[in-house]
Amino acid sequence: MSALPAGSVDTVDEHTEKTDHPATGEDRVDGVLAQLTGLAGTGPTEHVAIYDAVHRGLQECLAGLDTDPS
C-alpha cells in the first residue's frame, strides 16, 4: 500500500478526529466545545464563525465563574 499525498481524505479525517475531545467535567464547557463537531463538512469560510462562537461561549463560561456559586 502506498502513502497517500498530503491533503488526502485520510489527512482530513485525521484532522477532524482531533476535534473530538474528552469530557471536561463542566457541562457548559462541553456544550460549547461540542460546536467544534460542526467543522466537519463545512468550508473554511464557515470555520471562522464556528471558532468565534466557541470562543465567545468559552469566554461566557469563564465570566460566569465570577458570578456562579457552584
C-alpha positions, 0 to 999 in steps of 0.5 A: 500500500502506498502513502497517500499525498498530503491533503488526502481524505485520510489527512482530513479525517485525521484532522477532524478526529482531533476535534473530538475531545474528552469530557471536561467535567463542566457541562457548559464547557462541553456544550460549547466545545461540542460546536467544534463537531460542526467543522466537519463538512463545512468550508473554511469560510464557515470555520471562522464563525464556528471558532468565534462562537466557541470562543465567545461561549468559552469566554461566557463560561469563564465570566460566569465563574465570577458570578456562579456559586457552584 
